[in-house]
């Protein structure tokens, strides 16, 4: 039997597959279902401090090539989130990554402090939603200094309430140099990095009515074609910051896809759009495919091949 367990910032996952943020339900019972389907852990959707209304329909376009979404990050606020996370934690089934979002640096800190009270295993800071304007008029993830400000505030507030929760910050692919942003976040205290959020935003048009299909007009692009981008960014970041663990996410549909991101340097793998492509059973399917691949390639422990590419080939400067 192949050992698929990984250790991420001191938290043990039975396998590297985690539900990515924003996918499926937001209740303890829906997370339980994801774990029953084979996930090693789950990430909550992005949680706001106060109730936040999403966009009106249509909010998602999905076909066999891609998904475009501008759900608008709806959420009932921190009280409801704490209730559901609390319920899930009592089940002791799998680690939970609480994903938080805010429009200001201050609110990021406050939300982190509020969510920390319930003690999720890991906090993921979403500074990269392409559909939410922040106080600087563009996602925090697009400017290294702004990303660092969020990180510093979150760490300061967690320290202030004595919470020892590892923090991963979710980066955007829509930047000139993702390594610079990653480095700024790590210098500001990030324990881990989530690479990456959706690309774009993109647009789709209803050519009969001559209108954008999404009510928000534009949305974040995801799906299997993003995988090479995720692989390259994970590769670059792992090379620059080898001690910082990475949650790799971007277009993973199969066990081979997951292995590819792991070889580039990811420790955990987020599955998002894949759930739409292969159903909720995708976690079991990918786990089996990873087992098979490992058996064929004589890999006994998946953790042995994290970032293996880096020990085999010299730096690629592209
Ligand atoms: C939304 C949030 C995201 O982080 C993303 O990548 C795409 C869409 C949203 O809810 O609108």
Boltz pocket constraint, residues with backbone or C-beta under 6 A from the ligand:
constraints:
  - pocket:
      binder: B
      contacts: [[A, 22], [A, 69], [A, 70], [A, 71], [A, 72], [A, 73], [A, 74], [A, 126], [A, 128], [A, 129], [A, 130], [A, 131], [A, 197], [A, 198], [A, 219], [A, 220]]
      max_distance: 6.0
